Amino acid sequence: MTETGFYILFCLQEEMHGYNIIQKVKQMTGGEINIGAGTMYGSLSKMEKDGLIQFVREEEKRKLYKATELGKEILNIELKRIERLYKNSKGEMVDE
């Protein structure tokens, strides 16, 4: 999973629209990750086709999305992978 994809899916644990995600990711990362509009809307479209997110409703011409159960499972797998990588980088072994 790309870093951008991870942050989008992470944000969509609650209903959000693309611009809101862009702002939240920028805030979460201290401005280190700035997702462009083209990247955002292309990612949202692909994630929706892949069944990771779903359109919830439209509000003032903005589409709100939320992670599906599959999207939440994939996010959980990715979080565990990142945690393992972090632990391994500190010389810790991961229990099986």
C-alpha angles and dihedrals in degrees: 000000000000121000090245092050090049093053093046092051091044091053092047093067079100129034113281142152125230099262091049090053091050090053095045094050091049090051094044093052098041090247094305093118117046112176113207121224094248092051092046098051093041089051093047090051093049093045090050091050089048091053095243095117136020136209108251106179145318122256121184091339092310120117115226119209136188134192116263123224088265090051091051091050092050091048090051091051090050092048090052090049092051091047090051091049090050093049092047091050087057091051094255122140119225117233115235 
